Amino acid sequence: MSSTNQSPEKFRRYRARLKARGLRQIQLWVPDTTKPDFPALIEKQLRQVEESPDDRETLDFIDKVADWDGHGV
C-alpha cells in the first residue's frame, strides 16, 4: 500500500479490519541490505558465530533440520 495516494482514513479502516481479524500491528527494524558495508557486517557476524563454541550445538541443529529432502529431525 502506497501512502502517497491513500488517505489517513483509509489506512485507519484497513488497520481496523486487520485488528478485527485478530492481527496486531508491530514495527520491525531489519538490517539495511543496501548499505555498502552490509556484506562485510554479515561476514563478521558469521565468523563470530562459527568461532563461538557456545553456538556449535545450535549450528549443528540448524544444519540437521535444514535437510530439505525430508530426512531431517
HTML snippet that shows the backbone in 3Dmol.js (N, CA, C, O; Angstrom):
<script src="https://3Dmol.org/build/3Dmol-min.js"></script>
<div id="view" style="width:600px;height:400px;position:relative"></div>
<script>
const pdb = `
ATOM      1  N   MET A   1       0.831  -1.186   0.000  1.00  0.00           N
ATOM      2  CA  MET A   1       0.000   0.000   0.000  1.00  0.00           C
ATOM      3  C   MET A   1       0.868   1.239   0.000  1.00  0.00           C
ATOM      4  O   MET A   1       1.724   1.394   0.871  1.00  0.00           O
ATOM      5  N   SER A   2       0.671   2.088  -0.922  1.00  0.00           N
ATOM      6  CA  SER A   2       1.447   3.318  -1.008  1.00  0.00           C
ATOM      7  C   SER A   2       0.754   4.426  -0.223  1.00  0.00           C
ATOM      8  O   SER A   2      -0.436   4.678  -0.408  1.00  0.00           O
ATOM      9  N   SER A   3       1.502   5.080   0.646  1.00  0.00           N
ATOM     10  CA  SER A   3       0.904   6.135   1.453  1.00  0.00           C
ATOM     11  C   SER A   3       0.730   7.433   0.668  1.00  0.00           C
ATOM     12  O   SER A   3       0.069   8.356   1.143  1.00  0.00           O
ATOM     13  N   THR A   4       1.313   7.513  -0.522  1.00  0.00           N
ATOM     14  CA  THR A   4       1.222   8.754  -1.276  1.00  0.00           C
ATOM     15  C   THR A   4      -0.162   8.975  -1.868  1.00  0.00           C
ATOM     16  O   THR A   4      -0.572  10.121  -2.052  1.00  0.00           O
ATOM     17  N   ASN A   5      -0.891   7.907  -2.171  1.00  0.00           N
ATOM     18  CA  ASN A   5      -2.200   8.033  -2.804  1.00  0.00           C
ATOM     19  C   ASN A   5      -3.355   7.684  -1.866  1.00  0.00           C
ATOM     20  O   ASN A   5      -4.514   7.706  -2.280  1.00  0.00           O
ATOM     21  N   GLN A   6      -3.055   7.366  -0.625  1.00  0.00           N
ATOM     22  CA  GLN A   6      -4.076   6.884   0.295  1.00  0.00           C
ATOM     23  C   GLN A   6      -4.340   7.916   1.392  1.00  0.00           C
ATOM     24  O   GLN A   6      -3.426   8.593   1.862  1.00  0.00           O
ATOM     25  N   SER A   7      -5.588   8.017   1.780  1.00  0.00           N
ATOM     26  CA  SER A   7      -5.929   8.938   2.855  1.00  0.00           C
ATOM     27  C   SER A   7      -5.682   8.283   4.212  1.00  0.00           C
ATOM     28  O   SER A   7      -5.727   7.059   4.330  1.00  0.00           O
ATOM     29  N   PRO A   8      -5.423   9.088   5.227  1.00  0.00           N
ATOM     30  CA  PRO A   8      -5.244   8.528   6.578  1.00  0.00           C
ATOM     31  C   PRO A   8      -6.477   7.736   7.028  1.00  0.00           C
ATOM     32  O   PRO A   8      -6.349   6.744   7.745  1.00  0.00           O
ATOM     33  N   GLU A   9      -7.644   8.165   6.617  1.00  0.00           N
ATOM     34  CA  GLU A   9      -8.873   7.459   6.992  1.00  0.00           C
ATOM     35  C   GLU A   9      -8.905   6.053   6.392  1.00  0.00           C
ATOM     36  O   GLU A   9      -9.332   5.102   7.047  1.00  0.00           O
ATOM     37  N   LYS A  10      -8.456   5.931   5.155  1.00  0.00           N
ATOM     38  CA  LYS A  10      -8.439   4.615   4.513  1.00  0.00           C
ATOM     39  C   LYS A  10      -7.478   3.679   5.257  1.00  0.00           C
ATOM     40  O   LYS A  10      -7.783   2.503   5.455  1.00  0.00           O
ATOM     41  N   PHE A  11      -6.325   4.202   5.664  1.00  0.00           N
ATOM     42  CA  PHE A  11      -5.385   3.398   6.443  1.00  0.00           C
ATOM     43  C   PHE A  11      -5.979   3.010   7.790  1.00  0.00           C
ATOM     44  O   PHE A  11      -5.797   1.881   8.244  1.00  0.00           O
ATOM     45  N   ARG A  12      -6.680   3.928   8.428  1.00  0.00           N
ATOM     46  CA  ARG A  12      -7.298   3.626   9.719  1.00  0.00           C
ATOM     47  C   ARG A  12      -8.291   2.484   9.561  1.00  0.00           C
ATOM     48  O   ARG A  12      -8.318   1.570  10.385  1.00  0.00           O
ATOM     49  N   ARG A  13      -9.108   2.525   8.511  1.00  0.00           N
ATOM     50  CA  ARG A  13     -10.082   1.451   8.276  1.00  0.00           C
ATOM     51  C   ARG A  13      -9.382   0.126   7.974  1.00  0.00           C
ATOM     52  O   ARG A  13      -9.804  -0.933   8.439  1.00  0.00           O
ATOM     53  N   TYR A  14      -8.327   0.200   7.203  1.00  0.00           N
ATOM     54  CA  TYR A  14      -7.560  -1.003   6.869  1.00  0.00           C
ATOM     55  C   TYR A  14      -6.988  -1.640   8.140  1.00  0.00           C
ATOM     56  O   TYR A  14      -7.105  -2.849   8.343  1.00  0.00           O
ATOM     57  N   ARG A  15      -6.371  -0.819   8.990  1.00  0.00           N
ATOM     58  CA  ARG A  15      -5.824  -1.339  10.247  1.00  0.00           C
ATOM     59  C   ARG A  15      -6.927  -1.884  11.148  1.00  0.00           C
ATOM     60  O   ARG A  15      -6.717  -2.888  11.828  1.00  0.00           O
ATOM     61  N   ALA A  16      -8.082  -1.255  11.168  1.00  0.00           N
ATOM     62  CA  ALA A  16      -9.207  -1.733  11.977  1.00  0.00           C
ATOM     63  C   ALA A  16      -9.671  -3.100  11.484  1.00  0.00           C
ATOM     64  O   ALA A  16      -9.990  -3.975  12.289  1.00  0.00           O
ATOM     65  N   ARG A  17      -9.711  -3.290  10.163  1.00  0.00           N
ATOM     66  CA  ARG A  17     -10.117  -4.595   9.614  1.00  0.00           C
ATOM     67  C   ARG A  17      -9.122  -5.678  10.019  1.00  0.00           C
ATOM     68  O   ARG A  17      -9.514  -6.781  10.400  1.00  0.00           O
ATOM     69  N   LEU A  18      -7.847  -5.361   9.936  1.00  0.00           N
ATOM     70  CA  LEU A  18      -6.838  -6.347  10.324  1.00  0.00           C
ATOM     71  C   LEU A  18      -6.935  -6.663  11.814  1.00  0.00           C
ATOM     72  O   LEU A  18      -6.834  -7.822  12.214  1.00  0.00           O
ATOM     73  N   LYS A  19      -7.130  -5.639  12.627  1.00  0.00           N
ATOM     74  CA  LYS A  19      -7.274  -5.847  14.070  1.00  0.00           C
ATOM     75  C   LYS A  19      -8.484  -6.713  14.370  1.00  0.00           C
ATOM     76  O   LYS A  19      -8.431  -7.571  15.251  1.00  0.00           O
ATOM     77  N   ALA A  20      -9.579  -6.497  13.641  1.00  0.00           N
ATOM     78  CA  ALA A  20     -10.792  -7.299  13.834  1.00  0.00           C
ATOM     79  C   ALA A  20     -10.545  -8.768  13.473  1.00  0.00           C
ATOM     80  O   ALA A  20     -11.227  -9.658  13.981  1.00  0.00           O
ATOM     81  N   ARG A  21      -9.582  -9.014  12.607  1.00  0.00           N
ATOM     82  CA  ARG A  21      -9.233 -10.391  12.233  1.00  0.00           C
ATOM     83  C   ARG A  21      -8.269 -11.020  13.234  1.00  0.00           C
ATOM     84  O   ARG A  21      -7.814 -12.147  13.038  1.00  0.00           O
ATOM     85  N   GLY A  22      -7.957 -10.293  14.304  1.00  0.00           N
ATOM     86  CA  GLY A  22      -7.089 -10.841  15.345  1.00  0.00           C
ATOM     87  C   GLY A  22      -5.616 -10.556  15.138  1.00  0.00           C
ATOM     88  O   GLY A  22      -4.764 -11.170  15.780  1.00  0.00           O
ATOM     89  N   LEU A  23      -5.312  -9.631  14.245  1.00  0.00           N
ATOM     90  CA  LEU A  23      -3.916  -9.290  13.997  1.00  0.00           C
ATOM     91  C   LEU A  23      -3.531  -8.053  14.793  1.00  0.00           C
ATOM     92  O   LEU A  23      -4.380  -7.237  15.154  1.00  0.00           O
ATOM     93  N   ARG A  24      -2.242  -7.932  15.058  1.00  0.00           N
ATOM     94  CA  ARG A  24      -1.732  -6.791  15.805  1.00  0.00           C
ATOM     95  C   ARG A  24      -0.587  -6.183  15.017  1.00  0.00           C
ATOM     96  O   ARG A  24       0.275  -6.908  14.521  1.00  0.00           O
ATOM     97  N   GLN A  25      -0.566  -4.874  14.896  1.00  0.00           N
ATOM     98  CA  GLN A  25       0.488  -4.187  14.160  1.00  0.00           C
ATOM     99  C   GLN A  25       1.737  -4.083  15.022  1.00  0.00           C
ATOM    100  O   GLN A  25       1.665  -3.733  16.200  1.00  0.00           O
ATOM    101  N   ILE A  26       2.882  -4.392  14.423  1.00  0.00           N
ATOM    102  CA  ILE A  26       4.157  -4.208  15.086  1.00  0.00           C
ATOM    103  C   ILE A  26       5.079  -3.433  14.149  1.00  0.00           C
ATOM    104  O   ILE A  26       4.828  -3.348  12.947  1.00  0.00           O
ATOM    105  N   GLN A  27       6.128  -2.880  14.700  1.00  0.00           N
ATOM    106  CA  GLN A  27       7.145  -2.227  13.892  1.00  0.00           C
ATOM    107  C   GLN A  27       8.387  -3.085  13.959  1.00  0.00           C
ATOM    108  O   GLN A  27       8.844  -3.438  15.046  1.00  0.00           O
ATOM    109  N   LEU A  28       8.935  -3.425  12.809  1.00  0.00           N
ATOM    110  CA  LEU A  28      10.076  -4.325  12.742  1.00  0.00           C
ATOM    111  C   LEU A  28      11.218  -3.633  12.014  1.00  0.00           C
ATOM    112  O   LEU A  28      11.058  -3.162  10.888  1.00  0.00           O
ATOM    113  N   TRP A  29      12.366  -3.578  12.665  1.00  0.00           N
ATOM    114  CA  TRP A  29      13.551  -2.988  12.049  1.00  0.00           C
ATOM    115  C   TRP A  29      14.459  -4.115  11.596  1.00  0.00           C
ATOM    116  O   TRP A  29      14.724  -5.051  12.351  1.00  0.00           O
ATOM    117  N   VAL A  30      14.931  -4.027  10.379  1.00  0.00           N
ATOM    118  CA  VAL A  30      15.820  -5.045   9.818  1.00  0.00           C
ATOM    119  C   VAL A  30      17.078  -4.365   9.284  1.00  0.00           C
ATOM    120  O   VAL A  30      17.067  -3.164   9.017  1.00  0.00           O
ATOM    121  N   PRO A  31      18.165  -5.131   9.128  1.00  0.00           N
ATOM    122  CA  PRO A  31      19.383  -4.531   8.582  1.00  0.00           C
ATOM    123  C   PRO A  31      19.130  -3.955   7.181  1.00  0.00           C
ATOM    124  O   PRO A  31      18.345  -4.496   6.402  1.00  0.00           O
ATOM    125  N   ASP A  32      19.807  -2.860   6.888  1.00  0.00           N
ATOM    126  CA  ASP A  32      19.690  -2.222   5.584  1.00  0.00           C
ATOM    127  C   ASP A  32      20.643  -2.921   4.622  1.00  0.00           C
ATOM    128  O   ASP A  32      21.847  -2.666   4.635  1.00  0.00           O
ATOM    129  N   THR A  33      20.100  -3.800   3.794  1.00  0.00           N
ATOM    130  CA  THR A  33      20.915  -4.593   2.875  1.00  0.00           C
ATOM    131  C   THR A  33      21.463  -3.767   1.717  1.00  0.00           C
ATOM    132  O   THR A  33      22.267  -4.268   0.932  1.00  0.00           O
ATOM    133  N   THR A  34      21.044  -2.515   1.599  1.00  0.00           N
ATOM    134  CA  THR A  34      21.543  -1.665   0.513  1.00  0.00           C
ATOM    135  C   THR A  34      22.790  -0.892   0.911  1.00  0.00           C
ATOM    136  O   THR A  34      23.427  -0.267   0.063  1.00  0.00           O
ATOM    137  N   LYS A  35      23.143  -0.926   2.177  1.00  0.00           N
ATOM    138  CA  LYS A  35      24.340  -0.196   2.619  1.00  0.00           C
ATOM    139  C   LYS A  35      25.597  -0.898   2.090  1.00  0.00           C
ATOM    140  O   LYS A  35      25.661  -2.127   2.061  1.00  0.00           O
ATOM    141  N   PRO A  36      26.577  -0.123   1.681  1.00  0.00           N
ATOM    142  CA  PRO A  36      27.807  -0.711   1.125  1.00  0.00           C
ATOM    143  C   PRO A  36      28.540  -1.640   2.098  1.00  0.00           C
ATOM    144  O   PRO A  36      29.193  -2.589   1.665  1.00  0.00           O
ATOM    145  N   ASP A  37      28.441  -1.379   3.408  1.00  0.00           N
ATOM    146  CA  ASP A  37      29.162  -2.205   4.378  1.00  0.00           C
ATOM    147  C   ASP A  37      28.368  -3.427   4.830  1.00  0.00           C
ATOM    148  O   ASP A  37      28.835  -4.169   5.695  1.00  0.00           O
ATOM    149  N   PHE A  38      27.181  -3.656   4.269  1.00  0.00           N
ATOM    150  CA  PHE A  38      26.353  -4.787   4.697  1.00  0.00           C
ATOM    151  C   PHE A  38      27.060  -6.135   4.514  1.00  0.00           C
ATOM    152  O   PHE A  38      27.081  -6.926   5.457  1.00  0.00           O
ATOM    153  N   PRO A  39      27.642  -6.435   3.340  1.00  0.00           N
ATOM    154  CA  PRO A  39      28.308  -7.747   3.193  1.00  0.00           C
ATOM    155  C   PRO A  39      29.411  -7.977   4.222  1.00  0.00           C
ATOM    156  O   PRO A  39      29.550  -9.080   4.751  1.00  0.00           O
ATOM    157  N   ALA A  40      30.185  -6.947   4.503  1.00  0.00           N
ATOM    158  CA  ALA A  40      31.259  -7.100   5.496  1.00  0.00           C
ATOM    159  C   ALA A  40      30.682  -7.348   6.883  1.00  0.00           C
ATOM    160  O   ALA A  40      31.228  -8.143   7.648  1.00  0.00           O
ATOM    161  N   LEU A  41      29.595  -6.682   7.211  1.00  0.00           N
ATOM    162  CA  LEU A  41      28.948  -6.887   8.506  1.00  0.00           C
ATOM    163  C   LEU A  41      28.459  -8.331   8.653  1.00  0.00           C
ATOM    164  O   LEU A  41      28.634  -8.945   9.706  1.00  0.00           O
ATOM    165  N   ILE A  42      27.849  -8.867   7.598  1.00  0.00           N
ATOM    166  CA  ILE A  42      27.355 -10.247   7.641  1.00  0.00           C
ATOM    167  C   ILE A  42      28.516 -11.222   7.788  1.00  0.00           C
ATOM    168  O   ILE A  42      28.448 -12.156   8.587  1.00  0.00           O
ATOM    169  N   GLU A  43      29.577 -11.009   7.024  1.00  0.00           N
ATOM    170  CA  GLU A  43      30.747 -11.889   7.132  1.00  0.00           C
ATOM    171  C   GLU A  43      31.321 -11.871   8.547  1.00  0.00           C
ATOM    172  O   GLU A  43      31.694 -12.916   9.081  1.00  0.00           O
ATOM    173  N   LYS A  44      31.392 -10.701   9.146  1.00  0.00           N
ATOM    174  CA  LYS A  44      31.916 -10.579  10.513  1.00  0.00           C
ATOM    175  C   LYS A  44      31.028 -11.350  11.493  1.00  0.00           C
ATOM    176  O   LYS A  44      31.524 -12.077  12.353  1.00  0.00           O
ATOM    177  N   GLN A  45      29.717 -11.184  11.351  1.00  0.00           N
ATOM    178  CA  GLN A  45      28.800 -11.872  12.258  1.00  0.00           C
ATOM    179  C   GLN A  45      28.851 -13.386  12.061  1.00  0.00           C
ATOM    180  O   GLN A  45      28.786 -14.138  13.033  1.00  0.00           O
ATOM    181  N   LEU A  46      28.966 -13.833  10.824  1.00  0.00           N
ATOM    182  CA  LEU A  46      29.078 -15.276  10.569  1.00  0.00           C
ATOM    183  C   LEU A  46      30.345 -15.847  11.179  1.00  0.00           C
ATOM    184  O   LEU A  46      30.323 -16.929  11.766  1.00  0.00           O
ATOM    185  N   ARG A  47      31.453 -15.123  11.044  1.00  0.00           N
ATOM    186  CA  ARG A  47      32.706 -15.574  11.664  1.00  0.00           C
ATOM    187  C   ARG A  47      32.558 -15.692  13.171  1.00  0.00           C
ATOM    188  O   ARG A  47      33.020 -16.662  13.773  1.00  0.00           O
ATOM    189  N   GLN A  48      31.912 -14.705  13.779  1.00  0.00           N
ATOM    190  CA  GLN A  48      31.726 -14.731  15.235  1.00  0.00           C
ATOM    191  C   GLN A  48      30.905 -15.945  15.662  1.00  0.00           C
ATOM    192  O   GLN A  48      31.226 -16.595  16.657  1.00  0.00           O
ATOM    193  N   VAL A  49      29.867 -16.246  14.924  1.00  0.00           N
ATOM    194  CA  VAL A  49      29.026 -17.394  15.265  1.00  0.00           C
ATOM    195  C   VAL A  49      29.801 -18.689  15.061  1.00  0.00           C
ATOM    196  O   VAL A  49      29.776 -19.575  15.916  1.00  0.00           O
ATOM    197  N   GLU A  50      30.492 -18.798  13.923  1.00  0.00           N
ATOM    198  CA  GLU A  50      31.236 -20.029  13.635  1.00  0.00           C
ATOM    199  C   GLU A  50      32.361 -20.274  14.623  1.00  0.00           C
ATOM    200  O   GLU A  50      32.693 -21.426  14.901  1.00  0.00           O
ATOM    201  N   GLU A  51      32.956 -19.215  15.160  1.00  0.00           N
ATOM    202  CA  GLU A  51      34.071 -19.347  16.091  1.00  0.00           C
ATOM    203  C   GLU A  51      33.625 -19.539  17.538  1.00  0.00           C
ATOM    204  O   GLU A  51      34.447 -19.843  18.403  1.00  0.00           O
ATOM    205  N   SER A  52      32.354 -19.367  17.806  1.00  0.00           N
ATOM    206  CA  SER A  52      31.865 -19.462  19.172  1.00  0.00           C
ATOM    207  C   SER A  52      31.538 -20.917  19.524  1.00  0.00           C
ATOM    208  O   SER A  52      30.681 -21.532  18.889  1.00  0.00           O
ATOM    209  N   PRO A  53      32.221 -21.467  20.535  1.00  0.00           N
ATOM    210  CA  PRO A  53      31.908 -22.849  20.928  1.00  0.00           C
ATOM    211  C   PRO A  53      30.471 -22.985  21.458  1.00  0.00           C
ATOM    212  O   PRO A  53      29.868 -24.055  21.372  1.00  0.00           O
ATOM    213  N   ASP A  54      29.942 -21.901  22.000  1.00  0.00           N
ATOM    214  CA  ASP A  54      28.579 -21.944  22.532  1.00  0.00           C
ATOM    215  C   ASP A  54      27.536 -22.102  21.421  1.00  0.00           C
ATOM    216  O   ASP A  54      26.440 -22.609  21.659  1.00  0.00           O
ATOM    217  N   ASP A  55      27.881 -21.670  20.221  1.00  0.00           N
ATOM    218  CA  ASP A  55      26.927 -21.714  19.115  1.00  0.00           C
ATOM    219  C   ASP A  55      27.033 -22.977  18.266  1.00  0.00           C
ATOM    220  O   ASP A  55      26.203 -23.193  17.382  1.00  0.00           O
ATOM    221  N   ARG A  56      28.039 -23.814  18.517  1.00  0.00           N
ATOM    222  CA  ARG A  56      28.258 -25.008  17.690  1.00  0.00           C
ATOM    223  C   ARG A  56      27.043 -25.932  17.724  1.00  0.00           C
ATOM    224  O   ARG A  56      26.617 -26.424  16.679  1.00  0.00           O
ATOM    225  N   GLU A  57      26.480 -26.175  18.904  1.00  0.00           N
ATOM    226  CA  GLU A  57      25.318 -27.059  19.021  1.00  0.00           C
ATOM    227  C   GLU A  57      24.132 -26.498  18.241  1.00  0.00           C
ATOM    228  O   GLU A  57      23.411 -27.241  17.575  1.00  0.00           O
ATOM    229  N   THR A  58      23.936 -25.195  18.325  1.00  0.00           N
ATOM    230  CA  THR A  58      22.838 -24.560  17.596  1.00  0.00           C
ATOM    231  C   THR A  58      23.047 -24.688  16.093  1.00  0.00           C
ATOM    232  O   THR A  58      22.111 -25.017  15.365  1.00  0.00           O
ATOM    233  N   LEU A  59      24.270 -24.431  15.619  1.00  0.00           N
ATOM    234  CA  LEU A  59      24.558 -24.552  14.187  1.00  0.00           C
ATOM    235  C   LEU A  59      24.366 -25.984  13.697  1.00  0.00           C
ATOM    236  O   LEU A  59      23.840 -26.202  12.605  1.00  0.00           O
ATOM    237  N   ASP A  60      24.788 -26.957  14.498  1.00  0.00           N
ATOM    238  CA  ASP A  60      24.584 -28.359  14.125  1.00  0.00           C
ATOM    239  C   ASP A  60      23.097 -28.684  14.011  1.00  0.00           C
ATOM    240  O   ASP A  60      22.680 -29.390  13.093  1.00  0.00           O
ATOM    241  N   PHE A  61      22.304 -28.169  14.942  1.00  0.00           N
ATOM    242  CA  PHE A  61      20.857 -28.390  14.897  1.00  0.00           C
ATOM    243  C   PHE A  61      20.260 -27.770  13.635  1.00  0.00           C
ATOM    244  O   PHE A  61      19.452 -28.400  12.952  1.00  0.00           O
ATOM    245  N   ILE A  62      20.655 -26.544  13.330  1.00  0.00           N
ATOM    246  CA  ILE A  62      20.135 -25.874  12.125  1.00  0.00           C
ATOM    247  C   ILE A  62      20.503 -26.672  10.881  1.00  0.00           C
ATOM    248  O   ILE A  62      19.671 -26.859   9.994  1.00  0.00           O
ATOM    249  N   ASP A  63      21.745 -27.144  10.813  1.00  0.00           N
ATOM    250  CA  ASP A  63      22.156 -27.963   9.670  1.00  0.00           C
ATOM    251  C   ASP A  63      21.292 -29.212   9.548  1.00  0.00           C
ATOM    252  O   ASP A  63      20.924 -29.619   8.446  1.00  0.00           O
ATOM    253  N   LYS A  64      20.975 -29.809  10.677  1.00  0.00           N
ATOM    254  CA  LYS A  64      20.195 -31.048  10.655  1.00  0.00           C
ATOM    255  C   LYS A  64      18.750 -30.797  10.207  1.00  0.00           C
ATOM    256  O   LYS A  64      18.228 -31.543   9.379  1.00  0.00           O
ATOM    257  N   VAL A  65      18.109 -29.772  10.736  1.00  0.00           N
ATOM    258  CA  VAL A  65      16.711 -29.523  10.390  1.00  0.00           C
ATOM    259  C   VAL A  65      16.564 -28.870   9.022  1.00  0.00           C
ATOM    260  O   VAL A  65      15.465 -28.852   8.466  1.00  0.00           O
ATOM    261  N   ALA A  66      17.635 -28.339   8.474  1.00  0.00           N
ATOM    262  CA  ALA A  66      17.583 -27.719   7.149  1.00  0.00           C
ATOM    263  C   ALA A  66      17.722 -28.761   6.044  1.00  0.00           C
ATOM    264  O   ALA A  66      17.894 -28.407   4.878  1.00  0.00           O
ATOM    265  N   ASP A  67      17.650 -30.027   6.397  1.00  0.00           N
ATOM    266  CA  ASP A  67      17.714 -31.107   5.417  1.00  0.00           C
ATOM    267  C   ASP A  67      16.376 -31.157   4.695  1.00  0.00           C
ATOM    268  O   ASP A  67      15.434 -31.793   5.169  1.00  0.00           O
ATOM    269  N   TRP A  68      16.292 -30.485   3.546  1.00  0.00           N
ATOM    270  CA  TRP A  68      15.017 -30.263   2.861  1.00  0.00           C
ATOM    271  C   TRP A  68      14.461 -31.495   2.169  1.00  0.00           C
ATOM    272  O   TRP A  68      13.337 -31.441   1.670  1.00  0.00           O
ATOM    273  N   ASP A  69      15.188 -32.597   2.114  1.00  0.00           N
ATOM    274  CA  ASP A  69      14.633 -33.768   1.446  1.00  0.00           C
ATOM    275  C   ASP A  69      13.725 -34.601   2.354  1.00  0.00           C
ATOM    276  O   ASP A  69      13.280 -35.685   1.979  1.00  0.00           O
ATOM    277  N   GLY A  70      13.458 -34.076   3.554  1.00  0.00           N
ATOM    278  CA  GLY A  70      12.507 -34.732   4.443  1.00  0.00           C
ATOM    279  C   GLY A  70      13.117 -35.740   5.388  1.00  0.00           C
ATOM    280  O   GLY A  70      12.388 -36.431   6.100  1.00  0.00           O
ATOM    281  N   HIS A  71      14.434 -35.842   5.415  1.00  0.00           N
ATOM    282  CA  HIS A  71      15.081 -36.830   6.285  1.00  0.00           C
ATOM    283  C   HIS A  71      15.749 -36.210   7.487  1.00  0.00           C
ATOM    284  O   HIS A  71      16.590 -36.844   8.124  1.00  0.00           O
ATOM    285  N   GLY A  72      15.385 -34.962   7.813  1.00  0.00           N
ATOM    286  CA  GLY A  72      15.960 -34.280   8.972  1.00  0.00           C
ATOM    287  C   GLY A  72      15.307 -34.744  10.245  1.00  0.00           C
ATOM    288  O   GLY A  72      14.823 -35.873  10.326  1.00  0.00           O
ATOM    289  N   VAL A  73      15.289 -33.883  11.239  1.00  0.00           N
ATOM    290  CA  VAL A  73      14.742 -34.188  12.569  1.00  0.00           C
ATOM    291  C   VAL A  73      13.303 -34.629  12.476  1.00  0.00           C
ATOM    292  O   VAL A  73      12.681 -34.925  13.497  1.00  0.00           O
TER     293      VAL A  73
END
`;
const viewer = $3Dmol.createViewer("view");
viewer.addModel(pdb, "pdb");
viewer.setStyle({}, {cartoon: {color: "spectrum"}});
viewer.zoomTo();
viewer.render();
</script>
